Amino acid sequence: MLIAKDKQGNLINLLHHENESNEHLQLKAKLYMSLSRENETTLEHHLPEINQIADLFVNETLALEVQCSRLSEQRLRERTKAYLQADFQVRWLLGEKLWLKHRLTNLHKQFLQFSQSIGFHIWELDLRLEVLRLKYLIYEDLRGHVYYLSKTCPLSGDVLAFLKWPYQSKNLNFYKVKQDRNIRDYVRQQLRYGNQFWLRKQEKAYLSGQNLLTQELMMFFPQIQPPRVDTDFCQITNSLTSFYQNFTNYYQKNKNNLDQTLYPPVFYDKIVTKN
């Protein structure tokens, strides 16, 4: 059991469930103490209309889920879908075991959210540093390596304002990534290993009378691409079709085999539409 204070300074007990880690419990407590200062916030809030319990429920509209252990993609989809169908917003805040590091797993992709201002992004909680961390402008290269920018907010700060930042930011953030000059060697290796993705790419190339292994380096540009899934992103309800099209169109007109500058979706939309 952990003791915290509500916004009136009264002591409250945070119940400790048998399968709840210390990380999960402490993060909930710190979020509650921060959010409840200025917002109507409840812990372990039961929503009878969807028969779910939100770790934290803010201003009767926002569910915060502190996720410190792995869960199945199906379970994530079910819980997210229930919130969205009931017109609640939901943010999944990931504990250390689920932090995004060098690669986007299939589960990571289902935690991704999206805005025109900062593109694909994901939320993390760091108990040691006591911060809420946002990783945004997430892209990945042809090897599956992930790139992003990072921004943090102290858990003692205005957490709710930070959670709204992806939809309110007016800054045009961007970064550059050098192109991989050895990408053909990597493709050759993956074809030898029987990688289905590259086998399909090679088959498509053969059908057009080409060979991936003999193509010029610039033919692989842009090597850095937005994340994609075979079905859909369960946290994202708006269509991403125009973003993918604008992204592709922009780099077709701005080919450069030395480096690639990555921008938020709003940039590609304005530039492509303008031209």
VEXNU-376101 format. One line per 10 residues: number of its first residue (from 1); their letters; for each residue z, y, x of C-alpha. Coordinates in steps of 0.05 Angstrom, whole numbers. Example, Ala and Ser with C-alpha at 12.3 -4.5 7.8 and 13.67 -1.06 7.14 Angstrom:
% VEXNU-376101
1	as	156 -90 246 ~ 143 -21 273 .
***
This chain:
% VEXNU-376101
1	mliakdkqgn	0 0 0 ~ -17 70 24 ~ 15 135 2 ~ -27 198 -9 ~ -17 265 -43 ~ -55 292 -103 ~ -78 364 -110 ~ -10 384 -138 ~ 24 355 -77 ~ 52 295 -115 .
11	linllhhene	57 229 -79 ~ 11 174 -106 ~ 4 100 -88 ~ -62 70 -69 ~ -62 -2 -89 ~ -82 -51 -36 ~ -126 -107 -62 ~ -123 -173 -25 ~ -195 -168 0 ~ -191 -94 17 .
21	snehlqlkak	-191 -76 91 ~ -148 -23 122 ~ -210 17 139 ~ -232 16 66 ~ -163 36 41 ~ -153 93 90 ~ -223 122 80 ~ -212 123 4 ~ -145 158 14 ~ -175 211 60 .
31	lymslsrene	-233 224 13 ~ -187 229 -46 ~ -140 278 -12 ~ -200 321 8 ~ -240 319 -57 ~ -180 326 -104 ~ -162 394 -76 ~ -219 427 -113 ~ -249 374 -158 ~ -227 327 -214 .
41	ttlehhlpei	-223 262 -175 ~ -196 194 -193 ~ -187 131 -152 ~ -209 62 -175 ~ -239 93 -237 ~ -259 43 -291 ~ -324 60 -328 ~ -322 19 -392 ~ -394 35 -411 ~ -420 -4 -351 .
51	nqiadlfvne	-357 -46 -338 ~ -353 -23 -265 ~ -298 8 -222 ~ -318 65 -177 ~ -278 73 -113 ~ -276 148 -127 ~ -302 185 -188 ~ -314 260 -180 ~ -321 311 -236 ~ -339 257 -287 .
61	tlalevqcsr	-410 251 -258 ~ -408 225 -187 ~ -387 155 -165 ~ -371 145 -91 ~ -372 74 -65 ~ -338 63 2 ~ -374 1 29 ~ -342 -29 91 ~ -367 -100 86 ~ -435 -131 75 .
71	lseqrlrert	-457 -144 4 ~ -520 -177 -22 ~ -581 -136 -38 ~ -579 -163 -109 ~ -508 -140 -119 ~ -524 -71 -91 ~ -583 -66 -138 ~ -542 -87 -198 ~ -486 -37 -186 ~ -533 20 -170 .
81	kaylqadfqv	-577 7 -230 ~ -517 6 -276 ~ -494 75 -251 ~ -563 106 -256 ~ -577 78 -325 ~ -512 109 -350 ~ -533 176 -320 ~ -481 175 -265 ~ -498 195 -194 ~ -476 147 -140 .
91	rwllgeklwl	-469 153 -65 ~ -456 93 -21 ~ -415 112 40 ~ -419 60 95 ~ -362 36 139 ~ -370 19 212 ~ -397 -52 203 ~ -456 -25 164 ~ -473 36 206 ~ -546 47 221 .
101	khrltnlhkq	-558 36 295 ~ -625 17 326 ~ -661 -16 268 ~ -666 -11 193 ~ -648 -78 162 ~ -672 -95 92 ~ -602 -79 67 ~ -602 -12 102 ~ -666 6 66 ~ -633 -6 -1 .
111	flqfsqsigf	-578 43 18 ~ -629 97 35 ~ -634 159 -8 ~ -689 212 -6 ~ -699 286 -15 ~ -757 333 -2 ~ -714 374 46 ~ -691 319 93 ~ -730 257 75 ~ -698 188 79 .
121	hiweldlrle	-624 192 94 ~ -561 149 94 ~ -486 163 91 ~ -433 136 139 ~ -358 142 143 ~ -323 144 211 ~ -248 131 206 ~ -235 143 280 ~ -268 211 281 ~ -248 225 208 .
131	vlrlkyliye	-318 249 189 ~ -371 236 137 ~ -437 229 175 ~ -507 239 149 ~ -566 208 185 ~ -630 239 160 ~ -704 248 173 ~ -705 173 183 ~ -769 143 210 ~ -786 79 247 .
141	dlrghvyyls	-837 60 299 ~ -884 1 303 ~ -832 -40 341 ~ -781 -28 286 ~ -739 22 325 ~ -708 76 283 ~ -705 151 295 ~ -664 204 259 ~ -623 268 263 ~ -548 268 250 .
151	ktcplsgdvl	-500 317 218 ~ -425 310 204 ~ -371 339 159 ~ -296 330 172 ~ -263 289 118 ~ -214 347 111 ~ -272 394 97 ~ -316 408 36 ~ -341 337 26 ~ -374 350 -41 .
161	aflkwpyqsk	-415 409 -14 ~ -437 365 44 ~ -459 310 -5 ~ -502 363 -40 ~ -533 389 25 ~ -594 342 26 ~ -619 375 -38 ~ -601 446 -21 ~ -620 453 53 ~ -673 506 67 .
171	nlnfykvkqd	-678 492 141 ~ -741 458 168 ~ -712 407 216 ~ -758 366 260 ~ -761 327 324 ~ -811 297 372 ~ -821 224 394 ~ -866 203 452 ~ -918 151 435 ~ -911 81 463 .
181	rnirdyvrqq	-966 72 514 ~ -952 -3 518 ~ -959 -16 443 ~ -1019 -62 454 ~ -978 -107 499 ~ -925 -110 444 ~ -977 -127 391 ~ -1006 -182 436 ~ -936 -211 443 ~ -923 -208 368 .
191	lrygnqfwlr	-989 -242 353 ~ -970 -298 402 ~ -903 -306 367 ~ -938 -311 299 ~ -910 -246 270 ~ -937 -244 199 ~ -941 -169 196 ~ -985 -164 258 ~ -1025 -226 240 ~ -1045 -191 174 .
201	kqekaylsgq	-1062 -128 212 ~ -1105 -167 261 ~ -1140 -204 204 ~ -1156 -137 171 ~ -1183 -111 237 ~ -1227 -174 246 ~ -1257 -165 177 ~ -1280 -95 198 ~ -1308 -121 264 ~ -1250 -96 306 .
211	nlltqelmmf	-1193 -124 348 ~ -1125 -93 353 ~ -1118 -113 426 ~ -1180 -75 448 ~ -1170 -12 407 ~ -1157 55 441 ~ -1085 79 441 ~ -1100 136 393 ~ -1121 84 340 ~ -1047 66 333 .
221	fpqiqpprvd	-1029 139 319 ~ -984 157 284 ~ -938 103 313 ~ -876 132 277 ~ -878 120 202 ~ -833 129 141 ~ -793 68 120 ~ -827 23 70 ~ -807 -36 27 ~ -846 -90 -10 .
231	tdfcqitnsl	-814 -75 -78 ~ -775 -10 -86 ~ -716 29 -58 ~ -659 18 -107 ~ -626 86 -93 ~ -691 125 -102 ~ -718 138 -172 ~ -774 188 -158 ~ -843 167 -135 ~ -857 169 -60 .
241	tsfyqnftny	-932 161 -67 ~ -950 233 -53 ~ -903 235 8 ~ -936 174 39 ~ -1006 202 25 ~ -989 272 52 ~ -957 241 114 ~ -1020 199 128 ~ -1068 257 114 ~ -1030 304 160 .
251	yqknknnldq	-1034 259 221 ~ -1107 241 208 ~ -1122 314 218 ~ -1072 324 275 ~ -1083 265 321 ~ -1046 266 387 ~ -1034 203 428 ~ -980 235 472 ~ -925 251 423 ~ -911 259 349 .
261	tlyppvfydk	-870 312 313 ~ -833 287 252 ~ -820 334 194 ~ -787 330 125 ~ -830 313 64 ~ -833 386 40 ~ -871 404 104 ~ -926 352 94 ~ -932 372 21 ~ -942 446 37 .
271	ivtkn	-989 436 95 ~ -1034 385 62 ~ -1036 422 -4 ~ -1051 488 32 ~ -1109 457 69 .
***
